[in-house]
Amino acid sequence: RNEVVGLCALLNSSLFDAYFRIFNGNVNVSATELREMSLPPLDTIQEIGDTIILSNDFSVENINQIVIEYFELTYST
């Protein structure tokens, strides 16, 4: 469960959305593009999933905050 939640969080986060748009130029995602996308190690994905599950808050705002904090990024909109 933590792997699925972590992966969904990453792929739905503003961070990965921006990353994908920069390198692909659009928001349409094919299976080939997903396979070629660099992802963090599995334990990182599982840790993000655990954090979200424990917070019991699956909102986009919470997901963005957790992902950005996990990668220790400064993000401004």
All heavy atoms as a GROMACS GRO file, in nm:
protein
  611
    1ARG      N    1   0.084  -0.120   0.000
    1ARG     CA    2   0.000   0.000   0.000
    1ARG      C    3   0.088   0.125   0.000
    1ARG      O    4   0.058   0.221  -0.072
    1ARG     CB    5  -0.092  -0.004   0.121
    1ARG     CG    6  -0.181   0.117   0.127
    1ARG     CD    7  -0.282   0.106   0.239
    1ARG     NE    8  -0.365   0.223   0.237
    1ARG     CZ    9  -0.424   0.273   0.342
    1ARG    NH1   10  -0.412   0.214   0.459
    1ARG    NH2   11  -0.498   0.380   0.332
    2ASN      N   12   0.194   0.125   0.080
    2ASN     CA   13   0.277   0.245   0.088
    2ASN      C   14   0.347   0.274  -0.045
    2ASN      O   15   0.366   0.390  -0.082
    2ASN     CB   16   0.378   0.236   0.202
    2ASN     CG   17   0.474   0.120   0.189
    2ASN    OD1   18   0.463   0.038   0.100
    2ASN    ND2   19   0.568   0.113   0.280
    3GLU      N   20   0.379   0.170  -0.120
    3GLU     CA   21   0.442   0.190  -0.251
    3GLU      C   22   0.345   0.256  -0.349
    3GLU      O   23   0.381   0.350  -0.421
    3GLU     CB   24   0.490   0.056  -0.305
    3GLU     CG   25   0.561   0.065  -0.438
    3GLU     CD   26   0.608  -0.070  -0.488
    3GLU    OE1   27   0.612  -0.168  -0.410
    3GLU    OE2   28   0.641  -0.078  -0.607
    4VAL      N   29   0.222   0.209  -0.350
    4VAL     CA   30   0.120   0.263  -0.440
    4VAL      C   31   0.090   0.408  -0.404
    4VAL      O   32   0.086   0.496  -0.491
    4VAL     CB   33  -0.008   0.178  -0.437
    4VAL    CG1   34  -0.121   0.245  -0.513
    4VAL    CG2   35   0.019   0.040  -0.493
    5VAL      N   36   0.070   0.436  -0.275
    5VAL     CA   37   0.041   0.572  -0.231
    5VAL      C   38   0.158   0.664  -0.261
    5VAL      O   39   0.141   0.776  -0.311
    5VAL     CB   40   0.005   0.576  -0.080
    5VAL    CG1   41  -0.005   0.718  -0.029
    5VAL    CG2   42  -0.126   0.502  -0.056
    6GLY      N   43   0.280   0.618  -0.236
    6GLY     CA   44   0.399   0.699  -0.263
    6GLY      C   45   0.416   0.730  -0.411
    6GLY      O   46   0.446   0.843  -0.450
    7LEU      N   47   0.395   0.630  -0.495
    7LEU     CA   48   0.407   0.650  -0.639
    7LEU      C   49   0.299   0.744  -0.690
    7LEU      O   50   0.327   0.835  -0.768
    7LEU     CB   51   0.401   0.515  -0.712
    7LEU     CG   52   0.426   0.519  -0.862
    7LEU    CD1   53   0.562   0.578  -0.893
    7LEU    CD2   54   0.415   0.380  -0.920
    8CYS      N   55   0.176   0.726  -0.644
    8CYS     CA   56   0.067   0.816  -0.684
    8CYS      C   57   0.097   0.958  -0.638
    8CYS      O   58   0.072   1.054  -0.712
    8CYS     CB   59  -0.065   0.768  -0.626
    8CYS     SG   60  -0.129   0.621  -0.705
    9ALA      N   61   0.149   0.972  -0.518
    9ALA     CA   62   0.182   1.104  -0.466
    9ALA      C   63   0.287   1.172  -0.553
    9ALA      O   64   0.274   1.289  -0.589
    9ALA     CB   65   0.231   1.094  -0.322
   10LEU      N   66   0.392   1.099  -0.586
   10LEU     CA   67   0.497   1.158  -0.669
   10LEU      C   68   0.443   1.201  -0.805
   10LEU      O   69   0.467   1.312  -0.851
   10LEU     CB   70   0.612   1.059  -0.689
   10LEU     CG   71   0.704   1.039  -0.572
   10LEU    CD1   72   0.802   0.925  -0.600
   10LEU    CD2   73   0.780   1.168  -0.541
   11LEU      N   74   0.369   1.112  -0.869
   11LEU     CA   75   0.320   1.141  -1.004
   11LEU      C   76   0.213   1.250  -1.005
   11LEU      O   77   0.193   1.315  -1.108
   11LEU     CB   78   0.266   1.013  -1.068
   11LEU     CG   79   0.371   0.906  -1.096
   11LEU    CD1   80   0.305   0.781  -1.152
   11LEU    CD2   81   0.479   0.956  -1.190
   12ASN      N   82   0.146   1.274  -0.893
   12ASN     CA   83   0.044   1.377  -0.885
   12ASN      C   84   0.095   1.505  -0.820
   12ASN      O   85   0.019   1.602  -0.809
   12ASN     CB   86  -0.078   1.326  -0.809
   12ASN     CG   87  -0.158   1.231  -0.893
   12ASN    OD1   88  -0.207   1.267  -0.999
   12ASN    ND2   89  -0.170   1.108  -0.848
   13SER      N   90   0.220   1.508  -0.780
   13SER     CA   91   0.274   1.626  -0.713
   13SER      C   92   0.307   1.735  -0.815
   13SER      O   93   0.333   1.709  -0.932
   13SER     CB   94   0.400   1.590  -0.635
   13SER     OG   95   0.507   1.558  -0.723
   14SER      N   96   0.306   1.857  -0.768
   14SER     CA   97   0.342   1.971  -0.852
   14SER      C   98   0.487   1.962  -0.897
   14SER      O   99   0.522   2.004  -1.007
   14SER     CB  100   0.322   2.102  -0.776
   14SER     OG  101   0.186   2.121  -0.747
   15LEU      N  102   0.572   1.905  -0.812
   15LEU     CA  103   0.713   1.889  -0.845
   15LEU      C  104   0.731   1.802  -0.969
   15LEU      O  105   0.799   1.842  -1.064
   15LEU     CB  106   0.788   1.828  -0.726
   15LEU     CG  107   0.934   1.794  -0.749
   15LEU    CD1  108   1.014   1.922  -0.770
   15LEU    CD2  109   0.988   1.715  -0.632
   16PHE      N  110   0.670   1.686  -0.971
   16PHE     CA  111   0.685   1.598  -1.086
   16PHE      C  112   0.610   1.651  -1.208
   16PHE      O  113   0.652   1.629  -1.321
   16PHE     CB  114   0.641   1.456  -1.051
   16PHE     CG  115   0.755   1.372  -0.998
   16PHE    CD1  116   0.813   1.402  -0.876
   16PHE    CD2  117   0.806   1.267  -1.071
   16PHE    CE1  118   0.919   1.329  -0.826
   16PHE    CE2  119   0.912   1.192  -1.023
   16PHE     CZ  120   0.968   1.223  -0.900
   17ASP      N  121   0.500   1.723  -1.186
   17ASP     CA  122   0.429   1.786  -1.297
   17ASP      C  123   0.520   1.887  -1.366
   17ASP      O  124   0.531   1.887  -1.489
   17ASP     CB  125   0.302   1.853  -1.246
   17ASP     CG  126   0.225   1.921  -1.358
   17ASP    OD1  127   0.182   1.850  -1.454
   17ASP    OD2  128   0.209   2.044  -1.352
   18ALA      N  129   0.586   1.970  -1.287
   18ALA     CA  130   0.677   2.070  -1.345
   18ALA      C  131   0.794   2.002  -1.415
   18ALA      O  132   0.832   2.040  -1.527
   18ALA     CB  133   0.728   2.163  -1.236
   19TYR      N  134   0.849   1.899  -1.352
   19TYR     CA  135   0.960   1.823  -1.411
   19TYR      C  136   0.918   1.764  -1.545
   19TYR      O  137   0.989   1.775  -1.645
   19TYR     CB  138   1.002   1.713  -1.313
   19TYR     CG  139   1.099   1.612  -1.368
   19TYR    CD1  140   1.235   1.640  -1.371
   19TYR    CD2  141   1.056   1.488  -1.414
   19TYR    CE1  142   1.326   1.547  -1.420
   19TYR    CE2  143   1.145   1.394  -1.464
   19TYR     CZ  144   1.279   1.424  -1.467
   19TYR     OH  145   1.367   1.332  -1.515
   20PHE      N  146   0.801   1.702  -1.549
   20PHE     CA  147   0.754   1.639  -1.671
   20PHE      C  148   0.731   1.741  -1.782
   20PHE      O  149   0.767   1.720  -1.896
   20PHE     CB  150   0.626   1.559  -1.644
   20PHE     CG  151   0.586   1.474  -1.760
   20PHE    CD1  152   0.646   1.353  -1.781
   20PHE    CD2  153   0.489   1.518  -1.850
   20PHE    CE1  154   0.611   1.273  -1.890
   20PHE    CE2  155   0.454   1.440  -1.958
   20PHE     CZ  156   0.515   1.318  -1.978
   21ARG      N  157   0.670   1.854  -1.746
   21ARG     CA  158   0.642   1.957  -1.846
   21ARG      C  159   0.770   2.016  -1.903
   21ARG      O  160   0.778   2.047  -2.022
   21ARG     CB  161   0.558   2.069  -1.786
   21ARG     CG  162   0.415   2.030  -1.762
   21ARG     CD  163   0.339   2.143  -1.696
   21ARG     NE  164   0.212   2.100  -1.645
   21ARG     CZ  165   0.098   2.160  -1.677
   21ARG    NH1  166   0.097   2.265  -1.757
   21ARG    NH2  167  -0.015   2.116  -1.627
   22ILE      N  168   0.870   2.033  -1.819
   22ILE     CA  169   0.998   2.089  -1.866
   22ILE      C  170   1.063   1.996  -1.967
   22ILE      O  171   1.110   2.041  -2.073
   22ILE     CB  172   1.093   2.115  -1.747
   22ILE    CG1  173   1.043   2.234  -1.666
   22ILE    CG2  174   1.236   2.139  -1.796
   22ILE    CD1  175   1.113   2.251  -1.533
   23PHE      N  176   1.067   1.868  -1.937
   23PHE     CA  177   1.140   1.775  -2.023
   23PHE      C  178   1.058   1.723  -2.140
   23PHE      O  179   1.115   1.678  -2.239
   23PHE     CB  180   1.196   1.659  -1.941
   23PHE     CG  181   1.311   1.702  -1.855
   23PHE    CD1  182   1.294   1.722  -1.720
   23PHE    CD2  183   1.435   1.729  -1.912
   23PHE    CE1  184   1.400   1.765  -1.641
   23PHE    CE2  185   1.540   1.773  -1.834
   23PHE     CZ  186   1.524   1.790  -1.698
   24ASN      N  187   0.925   1.727  -2.132
   24ASN     CA  188   0.844   1.674  -2.240
   24ASN      C  189   0.764   1.781  -2.314
   24ASN      O  190   0.710   1.753  -2.420
   24ASN     CB  191   0.750   1.566  -2.188
   24ASN     CG  192   0.826   1.443  -2.148
   24ASN    OD1  193   0.904   1.392  -2.227
   24ASN    ND2  194   0.809   1.398  -2.026
   25GLY      N  195   0.754   1.898  -2.258
   25GLY     CA  196   0.688   2.007  -2.327
   25GLY      C  197   0.536   2.002  -2.328
   25GLY      O  198   0.472   2.087  -2.386
   26ASN      N  199   0.477   1.901  -2.267
   26ASN     CA  200   0.331   1.894  -2.262
   26ASN      C  201   0.289   1.813  -2.140
   26ASN      O  202   0.371   1.763  -2.065
   26ASN     CB  203   0.274   1.834  -2.391
   26ASN     CG  204   0.320   1.692  -2.413
   26ASN    OD1  205   0.305   1.607  -2.327
   26ASN    ND2  206   0.377   1.664  -2.529
   27VAL      N  207   0.158   1.798  -2.122
   27VAL     CA  208   0.106   1.725  -2.007
   27VAL      C  209   0.053   1.587  -2.045
   27VAL      O  210   0.009   1.513  -1.958
   27VAL     CB  211  -0.003   1.804  -1.933
   27VAL    CG1  212   0.054   1.928  -1.872
   27VAL    CG2  213  -0.119   1.836  -2.025
   28ASN      N  214   0.057   1.552  -2.172
   28ASN     CA  215   0.010   1.421  -2.215
   28ASN      C  216   0.117   1.317  -2.183
   28ASN      O  217   0.232   1.330  -2.224
   28ASN     CB  218  -0.018   1.420  -2.366
   28ASN     CG  219  -0.127   1.518  -2.402
   28ASN    OD1  220  -0.222   1.534  -2.326
   28ASN    ND2  221  -0.114   1.584  -2.515
   29VAL      N  222   0.080   1.215  -2.109
   29VAL     CA  223   0.175   1.115  -2.065
   29VAL      C  224   0.144   0.982  -2.129
   29VAL      O  225   0.033   0.931  -2.116
   29VAL     CB  226   0.171   1.100  -1.911
   29VAL    CG1  227   0.274   1.001  -1.864
   29VAL    CG2  228   0.190   1.234  -1.843
   30SER      N  229   0.242   0.925  -2.197
   30SER     CA  230   0.225   0.791  -2.254
   30SER      C  231   0.298   0.691  -2.165
   30SER      O  232   0.380   0.726  -2.080
   30SER     CB  233   0.282   0.785  -2.396
   30SER     OG  234   0.423   0.793  -2.391
   31ALA      N  235   0.269   0.564  -2.186
   31ALA     CA  236   0.334   0.458  -2.108
   31ALA      C  237   0.485   0.460  -2.132
   31ALA      O  238   0.564   0.438  -2.040
   31ALA     CB  239   0.275   0.323  -2.146
   32THR      N  240   0.526   0.489  -2.253
   32THR     CA  241   0.669   0.496  -2.285
   32THR      C  242   0.736   0.607  -2.205
   32THR      O  243   0.844   0.587  -2.149
   32THR     CB  244   0.689   0.520  -2.436
   32THR    OG1  245   0.628   0.413  -2.508
   32THR    CG2  246   0.836   0.528  -2.472
   33GLU      N  247   0.672   0.722  -2.196
   33GLU     CA  248   0.729   0.834  -2.121
   33GLU      C  249   0.736   0.801  -1.972
   33GLU      O  250   0.833   0.837  -1.906
   33GLU     CB  251   0.648   0.960  -2.144
   33GLU     CG  252   0.661   1.012  -2.286
   33GLU     CD  253   0.558   1.117  -2.321
   33GLU    OE1  254   0.447   1.114  -2.266
   33GLU    OE2  255   0.592   1.202  -2.405
   34LEU      N  256   0.638   0.731  -1.920
   34LEU     CA  257   0.642   0.691  -1.779
   34LEU      C  258   0.756   0.594  -1.753
   34LEU      O  259   0.825   0.604  -1.651
   34LEU     CB  260   0.510   0.626  -1.737
   34LEU     CG  261   0.399   0.721  -1.698
   34LEU    CD1  262   0.272   0.643  -1.668
   34LEU    CD2  263   0.438   0.806  -1.579
   35ARG      N  264   0.778   0.500  -1.843
   35ARG     CA  265   0.887   0.405  -1.826
   35ARG      C  266   1.023   0.473  -1.829
   35ARG      O  267   1.117   0.430  -1.764
   35ARG     CB  268   0.882   0.296  -1.933
   35ARG     CG  269   0.778   0.190  -1.906
   35ARG     CD  270   0.795   0.070  -2.000
   35ARG     NE  271   0.767   0.104  -2.139
   35ARG     CZ  272   0.647   0.099  -2.195
   35ARG    NH1  273   0.543   0.064  -2.123
   35ARG    NH2  274   0.630   0.130  -2.322
   36GLU      N  275   1.036   0.580  -1.906
   36GLU     CA  276   1.163   0.650  -1.920
   36GLU      C  277   1.186   0.754  -1.810
   36GLU      O  278   1.297   0.803  -1.795
   36GLU     CB  279   1.170   0.717  -2.057
   36GLU     CG  280   1.177   0.617  -2.171
   36GLU     CD  281   1.173   0.682  -2.307
   36GLU    OE1  282   1.165   0.806  -2.316
   36GLU    OE2  283   1.176   0.608  -2.406
   37MET      N  284   1.083   0.786  -1.734
   37MET     CA  285   1.095   0.888  -1.630
   37MET      C  286   1.181   0.838  -1.515
   37MET      O  287   1.165   0.725  -1.469
   37MET     CB  288   0.957   0.927  -1.576
   37MET     CG  289   0.962   1.037  -1.473
   37MET     SD  290   0.799   1.078  -1.411
   37MET     CE  291   0.732   1.168  -1.547
   38SER      N  292   1.274   0.922  -1.472
   38SER     CA  293   1.357   0.888  -1.356
   38SER      C  294   1.274   0.900  -1.229
   38SER      O  295   1.206   1.000  -1.209
   38SER     CB  296   1.476   0.983  -1.347
   38SER     OG  297   1.557   0.970  -1.461
   39LEU      N  298   1.280   0.797  -1.147
   39LEU     CA  299   1.208   0.797  -1.021
   39LEU      C  300   1.308   0.773  -0.908
   39LEU      O  301   1.413   0.712  -0.930
   39LEU     CB  302   1.101   0.688  -1.019
   39LEU     CG  303   0.984   0.706  -1.114
   39LEU    CD1  304   0.898   0.580  -1.115
   39LEU    CD2  305   0.901   0.826  -1.075
   40PRO      N  306   1.275   0.818  -0.788
   40PRO     CA  307   1.363   0.789  -0.674
   40PRO      C  308   1.362   0.640  -0.643
   40PRO      O  309   1.276   0.566  -0.691
   40PRO     CB  310   1.302   0.871  -0.560
   40PRO     CG  311   1.167   0.911  -0.604
   40PRO     CD  312   1.160   0.899  -0.752
   41PRO      N  313   1.456   0.595  -0.559
   41PRO     CA  314   1.460   0.454  -0.520
   41PRO      C  315   1.329   0.410  -0.454
   41PRO      O  316   1.256   0.492  -0.397
   41PRO     CB  317   1.575   0.445  -0.420
   41PRO     CG  318   1.656   0.568  -0.441
   41PRO     CD  319   1.563   0.672  -0.498
   42LEU      N  320   1.302   0.280  -0.459
   42LEU     CA  321   1.178   0.224  -0.406
   42LEU      C  322   1.159   0.259  -0.259
   42LEU      O  323   1.049   0.293  -0.217
   42LEU     CB  324   1.175   0.073  -0.426
   42LEU     CG  325   1.051   0.001  -0.375
   42LEU    CD1  326   0.924   0.056  -0.442
   42LEU    CD2  327   1.063  -0.149  -0.401
   43ASP      N  328   1.267   0.254  -0.177
   43ASP     CA  329   1.249   0.285  -0.035
   43ASP      C  330   1.206   0.430  -0.015
   43ASP      O  331   1.130   0.459   0.078
   43ASP     CB  332   1.371   0.256   0.052
   43ASP     CG  333   1.496   0.222  -0.020
   43ASP    OD1  334   1.486   0.171  -0.129
   43ASP    OD2  335   1.602   0.246   0.037
   44THR      N  336   1.250   0.519  -0.100
   44THR     CA  337   1.208   0.658  -0.092
   44THR      C  338   1.059   0.670  -0.122
   44THR      O  339   0.985   0.739  -0.052
   44THR     CB  340   1.289   0.746  -0.189
   44THR    OG1  341   1.427   0.734  -0.158
   44THR    CG2  342   1.246   0.890  -0.183
   45ILE      N  343   1.015   0.602  -0.227
   45ILE     CA  344   0.874   0.603  -0.264
   45ILE      C  345   0.789   0.546  -0.150
   45ILE      O  346   0.685   0.603  -0.115
   45ILE     CB  347   0.852   0.523  -0.395
   45ILE    CG1  348   0.920   0.595  -0.512
   45ILE    CG2  349   0.703   0.501  -0.422
   45ILE    CD1  350   0.924   0.514  -0.639
   46GLN      N  351   0.836   0.438  -0.089
   46GLN     CA  352   0.763   0.377   0.022
   46GLN      C  353   0.760   0.468   0.144
   46GLN      O  354   0.658   0.476   0.213
   46GLN     CB  355   0.825   0.242   0.058
   46GLN     CG  356   0.803   0.138  -0.050
   46GLN     CD  357   0.882   0.011  -0.027
   46GLN    OE1  358   0.987   0.012   0.035
   46GLN    NE2  359   0.830  -0.100  -0.080
   47GLU      N  360   0.869   0.539   0.172
   47GLU     CA  361   0.872   0.632   0.285
   47GLU      C  362   0.773   0.746   0.265
   47GLU      O  363   0.704   0.788   0.358
   47GLU     CB  364   1.013   0.687   0.306
   47GLU     CG  365   1.109   0.587   0.364
   47GLU     CD  366   1.251   0.641   0.371
   47GLU    OE1  367   1.269   0.765   0.377
   47GLU    OE2  368   1.344   0.559   0.372
   48ILE      N  369   0.766   0.798   0.143
   48ILE     CA  370   0.669   0.904   0.112
   48ILE      C  371   0.528   0.851   0.132
   48ILE      O  372   0.443   0.916   0.191
   48ILE     CB  373   0.691   0.958  -0.031
   48ILE    CG1  374   0.823   1.036  -0.037
   48ILE    CG2  375   0.574   1.045  -0.076
   48ILE    CD1  376   0.867   1.073  -0.176
   49GLY      N  377   0.503   0.729   0.083
   49GLY     CA  378   0.372   0.667   0.101
   49GLY      C  379   0.337   0.649   0.248
   49GLY      O  380   0.225   0.678   0.290
   50ASP      N  381   0.434   0.603   0.328
   50ASP     CA  382   0.411   0.586   0.472
   50ASP      C  383   0.375   0.719   0.538
   50ASP      O  384   0.284   0.725   0.620
   50ASP     CB  385   0.535   0.528   0.541
   50ASP     CG  386   0.554   0.380   0.515
   50ASP    OD1  387   0.454   0.311   0.486
   50ASP    OD2  388   0.670   0.333   0.524
   51THR      N  389   0.447   0.824   0.502
   51THR     CA  390   0.423   0.956   0.560
   51THR      C  391   0.282   1.003   0.528
   51THR      O  392   0.211   1.055   0.616
   51THR     CB  393   0.526   1.058   0.509
   51THR    OG1  394   0.658   1.009   0.536
   51THR    CG2  395   0.507   1.194   0.573
   52ILE      N  396   0.238   0.983   0.406
   52ILE     CA  397   0.104   1.026   0.365
   52ILE      C  398  -0.002   0.942   0.436
   52ILE      O  399  -0.101   0.995   0.487
   52ILE     CB  400   0.088   1.020   0.212
   52ILE    CG1  401   0.178   1.127   0.149
   52ILE    CG2  402  -0.057   1.039   0.171
   52ILE    CD1  403   0.193   1.114   0.000
   53ILE      N  404   0.019   0.812   0.442
   53ILE     CA  405  -0.077   0.724   0.509
   53ILE      C  406  -0.090   0.762   0.656
   53ILE      O  407  -0.201   0.771   0.710
   53ILE     CB  408  -0.037   0.576   0.492
   53ILE    CG1  409  -0.054   0.534   0.345
   53ILE    CG2  410  -0.119   0.487   0.584
   53ILE    CD1  411   0.010   0.402   0.310
   54LEU      N  412   0.023   0.785   0.722
   54LEU     CA  413   0.020   0.820   0.865
   54LEU      C  414  -0.047   0.956   0.889
   54LEU      O  415  -0.108   0.978   0.992
   54LEU     CB  416   0.161   0.820   0.923
   54LEU     CG  417   0.224   0.681   0.939
   54LEU    CD1  418   0.370   0.693   0.982
   54LEU    CD2  419   0.144   0.597   1.037
   55SER      N  420  -0.033   1.048   0.792
   55SER     CA  421  -0.095   1.179   0.807
   55SER      C  422  -0.246   1.171   0.788
   55SER      O  423  -0.320   1.259   0.831
   55SER     CB  424  -0.036   1.280   0.708
   55SER     OG  425  -0.084   1.256   0.577
   56ASN      N  426  -0.291   1.066   0.718
   56ASN     CA  427  -0.433   1.047   0.688
   56ASN      C  428  -0.493   1.168   0.615
   56ASN      O  429  -0.609   1.202   0.633
   56ASN     CB  430  -0.514   1.013   0.813
   56ASN     CG  431  -0.645   0.947   0.779
   56ASN    OD1  432  -0.656   0.877   0.680
   56ASN    ND2  433  -0.746   0.971   0.861
   57ASP      N  434  -0.408   1.233   0.535
   57ASP     CA  435  -0.451   1.349   0.457
   57ASP      C  436  -0.400   1.329   0.314
   57ASP      O  437  -0.281   1.341   0.289
   57ASP     CB  438  -0.395   1.477   0.518
   57ASP     CG  439  -0.436   1.603   0.440
   57ASP    OD1  440  -0.508   1.591   0.339
   57ASP    OD2  441  -0.395   1.712   0.482
   58PHE      N  442  -0.490   1.296   0.224
   58PHE     CA  443  -0.453   1.265   0.087
   58PHE      C  444  -0.479   1.383  -0.008
   58PHE      O  445  -0.489   1.363  -0.128
   58PHE     CB  446  -0.527   1.140   0.039
   58PHE     CG  447  -0.492   1.017   0.119
   58PHE    CD1  448  -0.561   0.985   0.235
   58PHE    CD2  449  -0.388   0.936   0.080
   58PHE    CE1  450  -0.530   0.873   0.310
   58PHE    CE2  451  -0.354   0.823   0.153
   58PHE     CZ  452  -0.424   0.792   0.268
   59SER      N  453  -0.486   1.502   0.049
   59SER     CA  454  -0.510   1.621  -0.034
   59SER      C  455  -0.386   1.656  -0.114
   59SER      O  456  -0.273   1.622  -0.077
   59SER     CB  457  -0.548   1.740   0.055
   59SER     OG  458  -0.437   1.780   0.133
   60VAL      N  459  -0.407   1.724  -0.225
   60VAL     CA  460  -0.296   1.765  -0.311
   60VAL      C  461  -0.201   1.856  -0.235
   60VAL      O  462  -0.079   1.845  -0.250
   60VAL     CB  463  -0.350   1.835  -0.438
   60VAL    CG1  464  -0.237   1.890  -0.522
   60VAL    CG2  465  -0.434   1.739  -0.520
   61GLU      N  466  -0.255   1.943  -0.151
   61GLU     CA  467  -0.171   2.034  -0.073
   61GLU      C  468  -0.077   1.957   0.019
   61GLU      O  469   0.042   1.987   0.027
   61GLU     CB  470  -0.256   2.132   0.009
   61GLU     CG  471  -0.336   2.230  -0.074
   61GLU     CD  472  -0.466   2.171  -0.130
   61GLU    OE1  473  -0.512   2.064  -0.082
   61GLU    OE2  474  -0.521   2.230  -0.224
   62ASN      N  475  -0.130   1.856   0.088
   62ASN     CA  476  -0.047   1.776   0.177
   62ASN      C  477   0.056   1.696   0.099
   62ASN      O  478   0.172   1.687   0.140
   62ASN     CB  479  -0.135   1.682   0.262
   62ASN     CG  480  -0.055   1.611   0.367
   62ASN    OD1  481   0.018   1.673   0.444
   62ASN    ND2  482  -0.069   1.480   0.373
   63ILE      N  483   0.014   1.638  -0.012
   63ILE     CA  484   0.106   1.560  -0.095
   63ILE      C  485   0.220   1.648  -0.143
   63ILE      O  486   0.338   1.611  -0.134
   63ILE     CB  487   0.031   1.496  -0.214
   63ILE    CG1  488  -0.056   1.381  -0.164
   63ILE    CG2  489   0.127   1.449  -0.321
   63ILE    CD1  490  -0.151   1.325  -0.266
   64ASN      N  491   0.187   1.768  -0.194
   64ASN     CA  492   0.292   1.859  -0.240
   64ASN      C  493   0.387   1.894  -0.127
   64ASN      O  494   0.509   1.896  -0.146
   64ASN     CB  495   0.231   1.986  -0.299
   64ASN     CG  496   0.176   1.963  -0.437
   64ASN    OD1  497   0.222   1.878  -0.511
   64ASN    ND2  498   0.076   2.041  -0.473
   65GLN      N  499   0.334   1.923  -0.010
   65GLN     CA  500   0.417   1.960   0.104
   65GLN      C  501   0.511   1.846   0.142
   65GLN      O  502   0.631   1.868   0.164
   65GLN     CB  503   0.330   1.998   0.223
   65GLN     CG  504   0.409   2.036   0.346
   65GLN     CD  505   0.319   2.072   0.464
   65GLN    OE1  506   0.198   2.085   0.448
   65GLN    NE2  507   0.378   2.086   0.580
   66ILE      N  508   0.461   1.725   0.149
   66ILE     CA  509   0.543   1.609   0.187
   66ILE      C  510   0.651   1.582   0.082
   66ILE      O  511   0.768   1.561   0.117
   66ILE     CB  512   0.455   1.485   0.210
   66ILE    CG1  513   0.373   1.504   0.338
   66ILE    CG2  514   0.538   1.358   0.217
   66ILE    CD1  515   0.265   1.401   0.360
   67VAL      N  516   0.615   1.584  -0.045
   67VAL     CA  517   0.712   1.557  -0.150
   67VAL      C  518   0.821   1.665  -0.152
   67VAL      O  519   0.941   1.634  -0.157
   67VAL     CB  520   0.643   1.547  -0.289
   67VAL    CG1  521   0.745   1.545  -0.402
   67VAL    CG2  522   0.556   1.422  -0.294
   68ILE      N  523   0.782   1.790  -0.143
   68ILE     CA  524   0.879   1.899  -0.145
   68ILE      C  525   0.969   1.893  -0.022
   68ILE      O  526   1.091   1.908  -0.032
   68ILE     CB  527   0.807   2.035  -0.157
   68ILE    CG1  528   0.751   2.048  -0.299
   68ILE    CG2  529   0.902   2.151  -0.126
   68ILE    CD1  530   0.655   2.163  -0.317
   69GLU      N  531   0.912   1.868   0.096
   69GLU     CA  532   0.992   1.857   0.218
   69GLU      C  533   1.086   1.737   0.211
   69GLU      O  534   1.199   1.744   0.256
   69GLU     CB  535   0.903   1.847   0.341
   69GLU     CG  536   0.839   1.976   0.381
   69GLU     CD  537   0.743   1.962   0.498
   69GLU    OE1  538   0.728   1.849   0.553
   69GLU    OE2  539   0.682   2.063   0.536
   70TYR      N  540   1.039   1.628   0.154
   70TYR     CA  541   1.121   1.508   0.148
   70TYR      C  542   1.246   1.533   0.065
   70TYR      O  543   1.356   1.488   0.098
   70TYR     CB  544   1.044   1.390   0.090
   70TYR     CG  545   1.118   1.263   0.114
   70TYR    CD1  546   1.103   1.194   0.233
   70TYR    CD2  547   1.209   1.214   0.022
   70TYR    CE1  548   1.174   1.079   0.258
   70TYR    CE2  549   1.281   1.100   0.045
   70TYR     CZ  550   1.264   1.033   0.165
   70TYR     OH  551   1.337   0.921   0.190
   71PHE      N  552   1.230   1.605  -0.044
   71PHE     CA  553   1.345   1.635  -0.130
   71PHE      C  554   1.414   1.765  -0.092
   71PHE      O  555   1.503   1.811  -0.162
   71PHE     CB  556   1.302   1.635  -0.277
   71PHE     CG  557   1.264   1.498  -0.325
   71PHE    CD1  558   1.130   1.464  -0.344
   71PHE    CD2  559   1.359   1.401  -0.347
   71PHE    CE1  560   1.094   1.338  -0.386
   71PHE    CE2  561   1.325   1.273  -0.390
   71PHE     CZ  562   1.191   1.242  -0.409
   72GLU      N  563   1.369   1.826   0.020
   72GLU     CA  564   1.428   1.948   0.076
   72GLU      C  565   1.443   2.058  -0.029
   72GLU      O  566   1.548   2.115  -0.048
   72GLU     CB  567   1.562   1.916   0.140
   72GLU     CG  568   1.550   1.821   0.256
   72GLU     CD  569   1.684   1.785   0.317
   72GLU    OE1  570   1.787   1.845   0.280
   72GLU    OE2  571   1.684   1.695   0.402
   73LEU      N  572   1.332   2.086  -0.096
   73LEU     CA  573   1.331   2.186  -0.202
   73LEU      C  574   1.262   2.312  -0.156
   73LEU      O  575   1.169   2.308  -0.074
   73LEU     CB  576   1.258   2.134  -0.325
   73LEU     CG  577   1.318   2.010  -0.391
   73LEU    CD1  578   1.225   1.960  -0.500
   73LEU    CD2  579   1.454   2.041  -0.448
   74THR      N  580   1.303   2.424  -0.208
   74THR     CA  581   1.232   2.549  -0.190
   74THR      C  582   1.148   2.566  -0.314
   74THR      O  583   1.199   2.569  -0.425
   74THR     CB  584   1.330   2.666  -0.175
   74THR    OG1  585   1.418   2.638  -0.067
   74THR    CG2  586   1.256   2.795  -0.152
   75TYR      N  587   1.017   2.576  -0.296
   75TYR     CA  588   0.924   2.580  -0.408
   75TYR      C  589   0.836   2.702  -0.395
   75TYR      O  590   0.782   2.731  -0.289
   75TYR     CB  591   0.836   2.453  -0.407
   75TYR     CG  592   0.734   2.448  -0.516
   75TYR    CD1  593   0.770   2.420  -0.645
   75TYR    CD2  594   0.600   2.470  -0.487
   75TYR    CE1  595   0.675   2.413  -0.744
   75TYR    CE2  596   0.504   2.462  -0.586
   75TYR     CZ  597   0.542   2.434  -0.714
   75TYR     OH  598   0.449   2.426  -0.813
   76SER      N  599   0.827   2.777  -0.502
   76SER     CA  600   0.736   2.893  -0.501
   76SER      C  601   0.647   2.887  -0.622
   76SER      O  602   0.688   2.844  -0.729
   76SER     CB  603   0.816   3.023  -0.498
   76SER     OG  604   0.894   3.034  -0.613
   77THR      N  605   0.523   2.933  -0.606
   77THR     CA  606   0.428   2.929  -0.717
   77THR      C  607   0.418   3.065  -0.782
   77THR      O  608   0.454   3.165  -0.733
   77THR     CB  609   0.289   2.887  -0.668
   77THR    OG1  610   0.249   2.972  -0.561
   77THR    CG2  611   0.291   2.744  -0.626
   0.00000   0.00000   0.00000
